[in-house]
Amino acid sequence: MRVALFTNNYLPFTGGVTISVETLRRGLEACGHEVWVFCPRFRAASPDGARVVRYPSIPAATYPEFSLAIPFSKRIAQDVRRLDFDVFHAHHPFLLGPTALRLARRLSRPLVFTYHTRYEKYAHYVPLTRSLVETAAVRLSSGFAARADTVIAPSAVIRDQLRQRGVRTPIAVVPTGIDLGQFAPADQAAARRALALPEGDAVVLYVGRLDREKSVDRILTAFDRIAGTVPRARLVLVGHGTETERLMRLARAMRVGDRIHFLGVVRHDAVAACYQAADVFLFASETETQGLVLAEAAACGVPAVTVAAPGCDEVVRDGASGLLTKNDAAALAEAAIRLLLDAPRRLAMGKRARQIAEQDFGVGIQIDRTLALYREALGRRGRSVS
């Protein structure tokens, strides 16, 4: 099968969508399929494979590290026709998403759309009235889903929201898969030595973008409370974003600032060691569709403390693989303290988290389900592949 992935987020830009697209690409190619990625050109250099096609792009005004593709290219359109793709798979409802839809319809091929993001939660990046942007985001994303042949939702809550908005397209819940060989429990002491962390300390970990919608300031406030009860606690933050400098200033001003470590961007193929060094994973975002980092933590056998929000509560089983709390720093801190002070319970939760990851989040599950959806969409278009 020859598959075209159209995405506004791709390497070297880091984030959940990039990881999801790259996981899908690698998984499909491992099964013998030919996958091409159509994406923006970012300012940072990135060594591309032969099947990565970059659209001309401009920097986003409110997020300079992100590039906005100019979604028209006669040359690329000609290449797409020549390559004769079986399936077009869009990962966004704007910019390169409509481009994928247009090309798919011209060539009478199915369009699959993964609804990765609750777009209305990112309205603050658009310099217009927030309520108008939120309304437009819901209408645009739902309308695009309605025009696709198949929609992939990373969680049941997204599927249900799309149904409530009137989308009648077939929708399947397929979480992004985790490489269970790479993300697995390992020697915690060795992982800590690699990160220059003291072996005997209690390590609280956050992985994700340092952007407003991730509520990382709540993590810092919670850690201030945690450190007051657990004297040898440390907070490690992995990631970068528009809030990085502000959050670092906030941490330096805290009485426990010397126990807060910002590691910056860590390559995805190296981030497993960060999870393996941790005792507890702490997460406060209420804008997730799946909570991919929660699944990665679970695969590494690390129990999570997270807000009881959509996307998070489908990964963390409250009381079994982690704890779900109210969306405030005090509740997050109290739950984390309970786990840090109760090693047997913490370790039991970590084992259960790994079991759940093996059952629900293996990359093989994602690839098998996605291939089945491709074939179903082709069948509805009167086409088939071996």
Contacts in CASP RR format, 6 or more apart in sequence:
PFRMAT RR
TARGET T0000
AUTHOR 0000-0000-0000
METHOD contacts of the structure
MODEL  1
MRVALFTNNYLPFTGGVTISVETLRRGLEACGHEVWVFCPRFRAASPDGA
RVVRYPSIPAATYPEFSLAIPFSKRIAQDVRRLDFDVFHAHHPFLLGPTA
LRLARRLSRPLVFTYHTRYEKYAHYVPLTRSLVETAAVRLSSGFAARADT
VIAPSAVIRDQLRQRGVRTPIAVVPTGIDLGQFAPADQAAARRALALPEG
DAVVLYVGRLDREKSVDRILTAFDRIAGTVPRARLVLVGHGTETERLMRL
ARAMRVGDRIHFLGVVRHDAVAACYQAADVFLFASETETQGLVLAEAAAC
GVPAVTVAAPGCDEVVRDGASGLLTKNDAAALAEAAIRLLLDAPRRLAMG
KRARQIAEQDFGVGIQIDRTLALYREALGRRGRSVS
1 28 0 8 1.000
1 33 0 8 1.000
1 34 0 8 1.000
1 86 0 8 1.000
1 87 0 8 1.000
1 371 0 8 1.000
1 374 0 8 1.000
1 385 0 8 1.000
2 33 0 8 1.000
2 34 0 8 1.000
2 35 0 8 1.000
2 36 0 8 1.000
2 83 0 8 1.000
2 84 0 8 1.000
2 85 0 8 1.000
2 86 0 8 1.000
2 87 0 8 1.000
3 28 0 8 1.000
3 33 0 8 1.000
3 34 0 8 1.000
3 35 0 8 1.000
3 36 0 8 1.000
3 85 0 8 1.000
3 86 0 8 1.000
3 87 0 8 1.000
3 88 0 8 1.000
3 89 0 8 1.000
3 374 0 8 1.000
4 36 0 8 1.000
4 38 0 8 1.000
4 80 0 8 1.000
4 83 0 8 1.000
4 85 0 8 1.000
4 87 0 8 1.000
4 88 0 8 1.000
4 89 0 8 1.000
4 100 0 8 1.000
4 103 0 8 1.000
5 21 0 8 1.000
5 24 0 8 1.000
5 25 0 8 1.000
5 35 0 8 1.000
5 36 0 8 1.000
5 37 0 8 1.000
5 38 0 8 1.000
5 89 0 8 1.000
5 91 0 8 1.000
6 38 0 8 1.000
6 39 0 8 1.000
6 88 0 8 1.000
6 89 0 8 1.000
6 90 0 8 1.000
6 91 0 8 1.000
6 92 0 8 1.000
6 96 0 8 1.000
6 97 0 8 1.000
6 99 0 8 1.000
6 100 0 8 1.000
7 17 0 8 1.000
7 18 0 8 1.000
7 21 0 8 1.000
7 37 0 8 1.000
7 38 0 8 1.000
7 39 0 8 1.000
7 90 0 8 1.000
7 91 0 8 1.000
7 92 0 8 1.000
7 96 0 8 1.000
8 17 0 8 1.000
8 39 0 8 1.000
8 40 0 8 1.000
8 68 0 8 1.000
8 69 0 8 1.000
8 91 0 8 1.000
8 92 0 8 1.000
8 94 0 8 1.000
8 95 0 8 1.000
8 96 0 8 1.000
8 97 0 8 1.000
9 15 0 8 1.000
9 16 0 8 1.000
9 17 0 8 1.000
9 18 0 8 1.000
9 21 0 8 1.000
9 39 0 8 1.000
9 66 0 8 1.000
9 91 0 8 1.000
9 92 0 8 1.000
10 18 0 8 1.000
10 21 0 8 1.000
10 22 0 8 1.000
10 37 0 8 1.000
10 39 0 8 1.000
10 40 0 8 1.000
10 42 0 8 1.000
10 52 0 8 1.000
11 18 0 8 1.000
11 22 0 8 1.000
11 46 0 8 1.000
12 42 0 8 1.000
12 44 0 8 1.000
12 45 0 8 1.000
12 46 0 8 1.000
13 42 0 8 1.000
13 44 0 8 1.000
13 65 0 8 1.000
13 66 0 8 1.000
13 67 0 8 1.000
14 209 0 8 1.000
14 239 0 8 1.000
14 240 0 8 1.000
14 265 0 8 1.000
14 268 0 8 1.000
15 208 0 8 1.000
15 209 0 8 1.000
16 116 0 8 1.000
16 176 0 8 1.000
16 292 0 8 1.000
17 91 0 8 1.000
17 92 0 8 1.000
17 116 0 8 1.000
17 117 0 8 1.000
19 176 0 8 1.000
19 268 0 8 1.000
19 292 0 8 1.000
20 91 0 8 1.000
20 114 0 8 1.000
20 116 0 8 1.000
20 154 0 8 1.000
20 176 0 8 1.000
20 292 0 8 1.000
21 37 0 8 1.000
21 91 0 8 1.000
22 268 0 8 1.000
23 176 0 8 1.000
23 177 0 8 1.000
23 179 0 8 1.000
23 363 0 8 1.000
23 366 0 8 1.000
24 35 0 8 1.000
24 89 0 8 1.000
24 176 0 8 1.000
24 366 0 8 1.000
24 367 0 8 1.000
24 370 0 8 1.000
25 35 0 8 1.000
25 37 0 8 1.000
27 363 0 8 1.000
27 364 0 8 1.000
27 367 0 8 1.000
28 35 0 8 1.000
28 367 0 8 1.000
28 370 0 8 1.000
28 371 0 8 1.000
29 35 0 8 1.000
30 367 0 8 1.000
31 367 0 8 1.000
31 371 0 8 1.000
33 371 0 8 1.000
34 51 0 8 1.000
35 51 0 8 1.000
36 51 0 8 1.000
36 52 0 8 1.000
36 53 0 8 1.000
36 83 0 8 1.000
36 85 0 8 1.000
37 51 0 8 1.000
37 52 0 8 1.000
37 53 0 8 1.000
38 53 0 8 1.000
38 55 0 8 1.000
38 76 0 8 1.000
38 80 0 8 1.000
38 96 0 8 1.000
38 99 0 8 1.000
38 100 0 8 1.000
39 52 0 8 1.000
39 53 0 8 1.000
39 54 0 8 1.000
39 55 0 8 1.000
39 69 0 8 1.000
39 96 0 8 1.000
40 54 0 8 1.000
40 55 0 8 1.000
40 57 0 8 1.000
40 67 0 8 1.000
40 68 0 8 1.000
40 69 0 8 1.000
40 96 0 8 1.000
41 54 0 8 1.000
41 55 0 8 1.000
41 56 0 8 1.000
41 57 0 8 1.000
41 67 0 8 1.000
41 69 0 8 1.000
42 57 0 8 1.000
42 65 0 8 1.000
42 66 0 8 1.000
42 67 0 8 1.000
43 59 0 8 1.000
43 65 0 8 1.000
43 67 0 8 1.000
44 65 0 8 1.000
48 54 0 8 1.000
53 76 0 8 1.000
53 79 0 8 1.000
55 69 0 8 1.000
55 70 0 8 1.000
55 71 0 8 1.000
55 73 0 8 1.000
55 76 0 8 1.000
55 96 0 8 1.000
56 69 0 8 1.000
56 70 0 8 1.000
56 73 0 8 1.000
57 67 0 8 1.000
57 68 0 8 1.000
57 69 0 8 1.000
57 70 0 8 1.000
58 67 0 8 1.000
58 68 0 8 1.000
58 70 0 8 1.000
59 66 0 8 1.000
59 67 0 8 1.000
59 68 0 8 1.000
60 66 0 8 1.000
60 67 0 8 1.000
60 68 0 8 1.000
60 125 0 8 1.000
61 127 0 8 1.000
62 125 0 8 1.000
62 126 0 8 1.000
62 127 0 8 1.000
63 125 0 8 1.000
63 242 0 8 1.000
65 241 0 8 1.000
68 95 0 8 1.000
69 95 0 8 1.000
69 96 0 8 1.000
71 95 0 8 1.000
71 96 0 8 1.000
71 97 0 8 1.000
71 98 0 8 1.000
71 99 0 8 1.000
72 99 0 8 1.000
77 103 0 8 1.000
80 103 0 8 1.000
80 107 0 8 1.000
81 106 0 8 1.000
81 107 0 8 1.000
84 107 0 8 1.000
85 107 0 8 1.000
85 109 0 8 1.000
86 109 0 8 1.000
86 374 0 8 1.000
86 378 0 8 1.000
86 383 0 8 1.000
86 385 0 8 1.000
87 109 0 8 1.000
87 110 0 8 1.000
87 112 0 8 1.000
87 374 0 8 1.000
87 377 0 8 1.000
87 378 0 8 1.000
88 100 0 8 1.000
88 101 0 8 1.000
88 103 0 8 1.000
88 104 0 8 1.000
88 109 0 8 1.000
88 110 0 8 1.000
88 111 0 8 1.000
88 112 0 8 1.000
89 100 0 8 1.000
89 111 0 8 1.000
89 112 0 8 1.000
89 113 0 8 1.000
89 114 0 8 1.000
89 374 0 8 1.000
90 96 0 8 1.000
90 97 0 8 1.000
90 100 0 8 1.000
90 101 0 8 1.000
90 111 0 8 1.000
90 112 0 8 1.000
90 113 0 8 1.000
90 114 0 8 1.000
90 144 0 8 1.000
90 148 0 8 1.000
91 97 0 8 1.000
91 113 0 8 1.000
91 114 0 8 1.000
91 116 0 8 1.000
92 116 0 8 1.000
92 117 0 8 1.000
93 113 0 8 1.000
93 115 0 8 1.000
93 119 0 8 1.000
93 140 0 8 1.000
93 141 0 8 1.000
93 143 0 8 1.000
93 144 0 8 1.000
93 145 0 8 1.000
94 140 0 8 1.000
94 144 0 8 1.000
97 113 0 8 1.000
97 144 0 8 1.000
98 144 0 8 1.000
100 111 0 8 1.000
101 111 0 8 1.000
101 144 0 8 1.000
101 147 0 8 1.000
101 148 0 8 1.000
104 110 0 8 1.000
104 111 0 8 1.000
105 111 0 8 1.000
108 381 0 8 1.000
109 381 0 8 1.000
109 383 0 8 1.000
110 149 0 8 1.000
110 150 0 8 1.000
110 374 0 8 1.000
110 377 0 8 1.000
110 378 0 8 1.000
110 380 0 8 1.000
110 381 0 8 1.000
110 383 0 8 1.000
111 147 0 8 1.000
111 148 0 8 1.000
111 149 0 8 1.000
111 150 0 8 1.000
111 377 0 8 1.000
112 148 0 8 1.000
112 149 0 8 1.000
112 150 0 8 1.000
112 151 0 8 1.000
112 152 0 8 1.000
112 370 0 8 1.000
112 373 0 8 1.000
112 374 0 8 1.000
112 377 0 8 1.000
113 144 0 8 1.000
113 145 0 8 1.000
113 148 0 8 1.000
113 150 0 8 1.000
113 151 0 8 1.000
113 152 0 8 1.000
114 151 0 8 1.000
114 152 0 8 1.000
114 153 0 8 1.000
114 154 0 8 1.000
115 141 0 8 1.000
115 145 0 8 1.000
115 151 0 8 1.000
115 152 0 8 1.000
115 153 0 8 1.000
115 154 0 8 1.000
115 158 0 8 1.000
115 162 0 8 1.000
115 289 0 8 1.000
116 154 0 8 1.000
116 289 0 8 1.000
117 289 0 8 1.000
118 158 0 8 1.000
118 287 0 8 1.000
118 288 0 8 1.000
118 289 0 8 1.000
119 137 0 8 1.000
119 138 0 8 1.000
119 140 0 8 1.000
119 141 0 8 1.000
120 133 0 8 1.000
120 134 0 8 1.000
120 135 0 8 1.000
120 137 0 8 1.000
120 138 0 8 1.000
121 213 0 8 1.000
121 286 0 8 1.000
121 287 0 8 1.000
122 137 0 8 1.000
122 213 0 8 1.000
122 287 0 8 1.000
123 130 0 8 1.000
123 133 0 8 1.000
123 134 0 8 1.000
123 137 0 8 1.000
124 130 0 8 1.000
124 212 0 8 1.000
124 213 0 8 1.000
126 133 0 8 1.000
138 165 0 8 1.000
142 162 0 8 1.000
142 165 0 8 1.000
142 166 0 8 1.000
142 167 0 8 1.000
143 167 0 8 1.000
145 151 0 8 1.000
145 162 0 8 1.000
145 167 0 8 1.000
145 169 0 8 1.000
145 171 0 8 1.000
146 166 0 8 1.000
146 167 0 8 1.000
146 168 0 8 1.000
146 169 0 8 1.000
147 169 0 8 1.000
148 169 0 8 1.000
149 169 0 8 1.000
149 170 0 8 1.000
149 377 0 8 1.000
149 380 0 8 1.000
149 381 0 8 1.000
150 169 0 8 1.000
150 170 0 8 1.000
150 171 0 8 1.000
150 172 0 8 1.000
150 373 0 8 1.000
150 376 0 8 1.000
150 377 0 8 1.000
151 162 0 8 1.000
151 167 0 8 1.000
151 169 0 8 1.000
151 170 0 8 1.000
151 171 0 8 1.000
151 172 0 8 1.000
152 171 0 8 1.000
152 172 0 8 1.000
152 173 0 8 1.000
152 174 0 8 1.000
152 370 0 8 1.000
152 373 0 8 1.000
153 159 0 8 1.000
153 162 0 8 1.000
153 171 0 8 1.000
153 172 0 8 1.000
153 173 0 8 1.000
153 174 0 8 1.000
153 289 0 8 1.000
154 173 0 8 1.000
154 174 0 8 1.000
154 175 0 8 1.000
154 176 0 8 1.000
154 289 0 8 1.000
154 290 0 8 1.000
154 311 0 8 1.000
155 173 0 8 1.000
155 175 0 8 1.000
155 289 0 8 1.000
155 290 0 8 1.000
155 310 0 8 1.000
155 311 0 8 1.000
155 314 0 8 1.000
156 173 0 8 1.000
156 314 0 8 1.000
157 289 0 8 1.000
157 310 0 8 1.000
157 311 0 8 1.000
157 314 0 8 1.000
158 173 0 8 1.000
158 289 0 8 1.000
158 310 0 8 1.000
159 171 0 8 1.000
159 172 0 8 1.000
159 173 0 8 1.000
162 171 0 8 1.000
163 171 0 8 1.000
170 376 0 8 1.000
172 369 0 8 1.000
172 373 0 8 1.000
174 366 0 8 1.000
174 369 0 8 1.000
174 370 0 8 1.000
174 373 0 8 1.000
175 290 0 8 1.000
175 295 0 8 1.000
175 314 0 8 1.000
175 315 0 8 1.000
175 360 0 8 1.000
175 361 0 8 1.000
175 366 0 8 1.000
176 290 0 8 1.000
176 292 0 8 1.000
176 295 0 8 1.000
176 361 0 8 1.000
176 366 0 8 1.000
177 295 0 8 1.000
177 361 0 8 1.000
177 362 0 8 1.000
177 363 0 8 1.000
177 364 0 8 1.000
177 365 0 8 1.000
177 366 0 8 1.000
178 295 0 8 1.000
178 296 0 8 1.000
178 299 0 8 1.000
178 357 0 8 1.000
178 361 0 8 1.000
178 362 0 8 1.000
178 363 0 8 1.000
179 362 0 8 1.000
179 363 0 8 1.000
180 299 0 8 1.000
180 357 0 8 1.000
180 358 0 8 1.000
180 361 0 8 1.000
180 362 0 8 1.000
180 363 0 8 1.000
182 269 0 8 1.000
182 272 0 8 1.000
183 272 0 8 1.000
183 275 0 8 1.000
183 296 0 8 1.000
183 299 0 8 1.000
183 300 0 8 1.000
183 357 0 8 1.000
184 272 0 8 1.000
184 299 0 8 1.000
184 300 0 8 1.000
184 354 0 8 1.000
185 276 0 8 1.000
185 300 0 8 1.000
185 301 0 8 1.000
185 354 0 8 1.000
186 272 0 8 1.000
186 273 0 8 1.000
186 276 0 8 1.000
186 300 0 8 1.000
187 276 0 8 1.000
188 276 0 8 1.000
188 277 0 8 1.000
189 199 0 8 1.000
191 273 0 8 1.000
191 274 0 8 1.000
191 276 0 8 1.000
191 277 0 8 1.000
192 198 0 8 1.000
192 199 0 8 1.000
192 203 0 8 1.000
192 277 0 8 1.000
193 199 0 8 1.000
194 273 0 8 1.000
194 277 0 8 1.000
195 236 0 8 1.000
195 263 0 8 1.000
195 273 0 8 1.000
195 274 0 8 1.000
195 277 0 8 1.000
197 203 0 8 1.000
197 234 0 8 1.000
197 236 0 8 1.000
197 261 0 8 1.000
197 277 0 8 1.000
198 232 0 8 1.000
198 234 0 8 1.000
200 232 0 8 1.000
201 232 0 8 1.000
201 233 0 8 1.000
201 234 0 8 1.000
202 230 0 8 1.000
202 232 0 8 1.000
202 233 0 8 1.000
202 234 0 8 1.000
202 279 0 8 1.000
202 280 0 8 1.000
202 340 0 8 1.000
203 233 0 8 1.000
203 234 0 8 1.000
203 236 0 8 1.000
203 277 0 8 1.000
203 278 0 8 1.000
203 279 0 8 1.000
203 280 0 8 1.000
204 223 0 8 1.000
204 226 0 8 1.000
204 233 0 8 1.000
204 234 0 8 1.000
204 235 0 8 1.000
204 236 0 8 1.000
204 278 0 8 1.000
204 279 0 8 1.000
204 280 0 8 1.000
204 281 0 8 1.000
204 282 0 8 1.000
204 336 0 8 1.000
204 340 0 8 1.000
205 235 0 8 1.000
205 236 0 8 1.000
205 237 0 8 1.000
205 238 0 8 1.000
205 274 0 8 1.000
205 275 0 8 1.000
205 277 0 8 1.000
205 278 0 8 1.000
205 280 0 8 1.000
205 281 0 8 1.000
205 282 0 8 1.000
205 297 0 8 1.000
205 302 0 8 1.000
206 216 0 8 1.000
206 219 0 8 1.000
206 235 0 8 1.000
206 236 0 8 1.000
206 237 0 8 1.000
206 238 0 8 1.000
206 281 0 8 1.000
206 282 0 8 1.000
206 283 0 8 1.000
207 237 0 8 1.000
207 238 0 8 1.000
207 239 0 8 1.000
207 271 0 8 1.000
207 274 0 8 1.000
207 275 0 8 1.000
207 281 0 8 1.000
207 293 0 8 1.000
207 296 0 8 1.000
207 297 0 8 1.000
208 214 0 8 1.000
208 238 0 8 1.000
208 239 0 8 1.000
208 293 0 8 1.000
209 239 0 8 1.000
209 240 0 8 1.000
209 241 0 8 1.000
210 216 0 8 1.000
210 237 0 8 1.000
210 239 0 8 1.000
210 240 0 8 1.000
210 241 0 8 1.000
210 242 0 8 1.000
210 243 0 8 1.000
210 244 0 8 1.000
210 247 0 8 1.000
211 241 0 8 1.000
211 242 0 8 1.000
211 243 0 8 1.000
212 242 0 8 1.000
212 243 0 8 1.000
213 285 0 8 1.000
213 287 0 8 1.000
214 284 0 8 1.000
214 285 0 8 1.000
214 287 0 8 1.000
215 284 0 8 1.000
215 285 0 8 1.000
215 286 0 8 1.000
215 327 0 8 1.000
216 237 0 8 1.000
216 243 0 8 1.000
216 247 0 8 1.000
216 284 0 8 1.000
217 243 0 8 1.000
217 247 0 8 1.000
217 250 0 8 1.000
218 284 0 8 1.000
218 327 0 8 1.000
218 328 0 8 1.000
218 329 0 8 1.000
218 332 0 8 1.000
219 235 0 8 1.000
219 237 0 8 1.000
219 282 0 8 1.000
219 283 0 8 1.000
219 284 0 8 1.000
219 332 0 8 1.000
220 235 0 8 1.000
220 247 0 8 1.000
220 250 0 8 1.000
220 251 0 8 1.000
220 254 0 8 1.000
220 260 0 8 1.000
221 329 0 8 1.000
221 333 0 8 1.000
222 282 0 8 1.000
222 284 0 8 1.000
222 329 0 8 1.000
222 330 0 8 1.000
222 332 0 8 1.000
222 333 0 8 1.000
222 336 0 8 1.000
223 233 0 8 1.000
223 235 0 8 1.000
223 256 0 8 1.000
223 260 0 8 1.000
223 282 0 8 1.000
223 333 0 8 1.000
224 254 0 8 1.000
224 255 0 8 1.000
224 256 0 8 1.000
224 333 0 8 1.000
225 329 0 8 1.000
225 330 0 8 1.000
225 333 0 8 1.000
225 334 0 8 1.000
225 337 0 8 1.000
226 233 0 8 1.000
226 235 0 8 1.000
226 333 0 8 1.000
226 336 0 8 1.000
226 337 0 8 1.000
226 340 0 8 1.000
227 233 0 8 1.000
227 235 0 8 1.000
227 256 0 8 1.000
227 259 0 8 1.000
228 256 0 8 1.000
229 337 0 8 1.000
229 341 0 8 1.000
230 337 0 8 1.000
230 340 0 8 1.000
230 341 0 8 1.000
233 259 0 8 1.000
233 340 0 8 1.000
234 259 0 8 1.000
234 260 0 8 1.000
234 261 0 8 1.000
235 259 0 8 1.000
235 260 0 8 1.000
235 261 0 8 1.000
235 282 0 8 1.000
236 261 0 8 1.000
236 263 0 8 1.000
236 274 0 8 1.000
236 277 0 8 1.000
236 278 0 8 1.000
237 247 0 8 1.000
237 260 0 8 1.000
237 261 0 8 1.000
237 262 0 8 1.000
237 263 0 8 1.000
237 264 0 8 1.000
238 263 0 8 1.000
238 264 0 8 1.000
238 265 0 8 1.000
238 266 0 8 1.000
238 271 0 8 1.000
238 274 0 8 1.000
239 262 0 8 1.000
239 263 0 8 1.000
239 264 0 8 1.000
239 265 0 8 1.000
239 266 0 8 1.000
240 264 0 8 1.000
240 265 0 8 1.000
244 262 0 8 1.000
244 264 0 8 1.000
247 262 0 8 1.000
248 262 0 8 1.000
251 257 0 8 1.000
251 260 0 8 1.000
251 262 0 8 1.000
254 260 0 8 1.000
263 274 0 8 1.000
266 274 0 8 1.000
271 296 0 8 1.000
272 296 0 8 1.000
272 300 0 8 1.000
275 281 0 8 1.000
275 296 0 8 1.000
275 297 0 8 1.000
275 299 0 8 1.000
275 300 0 8 1.000
275 301 0 8 1.000
275 302 0 8 1.000
276 300 0 8 1.000
276 302 0 8 1.000
278 297 0 8 1.000
278 300 0 8 1.000
278 302 0 8 1.000
279 302 0 8 1.000
279 339 0 8 1.000
279 340 0 8 1.000
279 346 0 8 1.000
280 302 0 8 1.000
280 303 0 8 1.000
280 304 0 8 1.000
280 305 0 8 1.000
280 336 0 8 1.000
280 339 0 8 1.000
280 340 0 8 1.000
280 346 0 8 1.000
281 293 0 8 1.000
281 294 0 8 1.000
281 297 0 8 1.000
281 302 0 8 1.000
281 303 0 8 1.000
281 304 0 8 1.000
281 305 0 8 1.000
281 306 0 8 1.000
282 304 0 8 1.000
282 305 0 8 1.000
282 306 0 8 1.000
282 332 0 8 1.000
282 336 0 8 1.000
283 291 0 8 1.000
283 293 0 8 1.000
283 294 0 8 1.000
283 304 0 8 1.000
283 305 0 8 1.000
283 306 0 8 1.000
283 307 0 8 1.000
283 312 0 8 1.000
284 306 0 8 1.000
284 307 0 8 1.000
284 327 0 8 1.000
284 329 0 8 1.000
284 332 0 8 1.000
285 291 0 8 1.000
285 307 0 8 1.000
285 309 0 8 1.000
285 312 0 8 1.000
286 307 0 8 1.000
286 309 0 8 1.000
286 310 0 8 1.000
286 327 0 8 1.000
288 309 0 8 1.000
288 310 0 8 1.000
288 311 0 8 1.000
288 312 0 8 1.000
289 310 0 8 1.000
289 311 0 8 1.000
290 311 0 8 1.000
290 314 0 8 1.000
290 315 0 8 1.000
291 311 0 8 1.000
291 312 0 8 1.000
291 315 0 8 1.000
294 304 0 8 1.000
294 306 0 8 1.000
294 312 0 8 1.000
294 315 0 8 1.000
294 316 0 8 1.000
295 315 0 8 1.000
295 357 0 8 1.000
295 361 0 8 1.000
297 303 0 8 1.000
297 304 0 8 1.000
297 353 0 8 1.000
298 304 0 8 1.000
298 315 0 8 1.000
298 316 0 8 1.000
298 321 0 8 1.000
298 350 0 8 1.000
298 353 0 8 1.000
298 354 0 8 1.000
298 356 0 8 1.000
298 357 0 8 1.000
298 361 0 8 1.000
299 353 0 8 1.000
299 354 0 8 1.000
299 357 0 8 1.000
299 358 0 8 1.000
299 361 0 8 1.000
299 362 0 8 1.000
300 354 0 8 1.000
301 350 0 8 1.000
301 351 0 8 1.000
301 353 0 8 1.000
301 354 0 8 1.000
301 357 0 8 1.000
302 350 0 8 1.000
302 353 0 8 1.000
303 321 0 8 1.000
303 322 0 8 1.000
303 323 0 8 1.000
303 339 0 8 1.000
303 346 0 8 1.000
303 349 0 8 1.000
303 350 0 8 1.000
303 353 0 8 1.000
304 315 0 8 1.000
304 316 0 8 1.000
304 321 0 8 1.000
304 322 0 8 1.000
304 323 0 8 1.000
304 353 0 8 1.000
305 322 0 8 1.000
305 323 0 8 1.000
305 325 0 8 1.000
305 332 0 8 1.000
305 335 0 8 1.000
305 336 0 8 1.000
305 339 0 8 1.000
306 312 0 8 1.000
306 316 0 8 1.000
306 322 0 8 1.000
306 323 0 8 1.000
306 324 0 8 1.000
306 325 0 8 1.000
306 332 0 8 1.000
307 324 0 8 1.000
307 325 0 8 1.000
307 326 0 8 1.000
307 327 0 8 1.000
307 332 0 8 1.000
308 318 0 8 1.000
308 324 0 8 1.000
308 325 0 8 1.000
308 326 0 8 1.000
308 327 0 8 1.000
309 327 0 8 1.000
312 324 0 8 1.000
313 324 0 8 1.000
315 361 0 8 1.000
316 322 0 8 1.000
316 323 0 8 1.000
316 324 0 8 1.000
317 352 0 8 1.000
317 356 0 8 1.000
318 324 0 8 1.000
319 349 0 8 1.000
320 349 0 8 1.000
320 352 0 8 1.000
320 356 0 8 1.000
321 349 0 8 1.000
321 350 0 8 1.000
321 352 0 8 1.000
321 353 0 8 1.000
321 356 0 8 1.000
322 339 0 8 1.000
322 349 0 8 1.000
322 350 0 8 1.000
322 353 0 8 1.000
323 335 0 8 1.000
323 338 0 8 1.000
323 339 0 8 1.000
325 331 0 8 1.000
325 332 0 8 1.000
325 334 0 8 1.000
325 335 0 8 1.000
338 345 0 8 1.000
339 345 0 8 1.000
339 346 0 8 1.000
339 349 0 8 1.000
340 346 0 8 1.000
375 384 0 8 1.000
375 385 0 8 1.000
378 384 0 8 1.000
378 385 0 8 1.000
END
